[in-house]
Structure formats: structure tokens, C-alpha cells
């Protein structure tokens, strides 16, 4: 049984969209990683705007997320295991 209020809250806080590109497991996984990156950056920007984290801390967090996304791209799309 699903908990609908929790599910609605999760969808609101972490919206996702459908994947419309060429289907491969690597493309689908990278798309999910990209959406997660965008969601996290949005949250970090909101925290910085409201004074919960400093601009430097927000920058460092986003930079770390960017490096993780780059690694994901390199592993999934640039050098896929065949």
C-alpha cells in the first residue's frame, strides 16, 4: 500500500520528467542522474537564497555535484562498457 501524502510530497520536492531520447540503459541512467543533479542544485540555491548556507558552501556543494555528474557522463556515455 502506498502512502499518498508522502508520495505527493516526494513528487513535489523531487519532480522528474519522462525520458524522450534514444533508449539505452546508459542514456536512461544518465538522464536520471541529470535530473537528480538539477533537483539538488535547485535545493542548494534555495538554501543559499534563504541564508541557510553561505554562497561559498553552496558553490562547493554544486561543484561536487557537477564533478559527480561529469564522472557519470564519462562512465556511462563516453566510455561505456560493452
Buried (B, 14 or more C-beta within 10 A) or exposed (E): EEEEEEEEEEEEEEEEEEBEEEEEEBBBBBBEBEBBBBBBBEEBEEBBEEEEBEEEEBEEBBEEBEEBBEEBBEBBEEEEEE
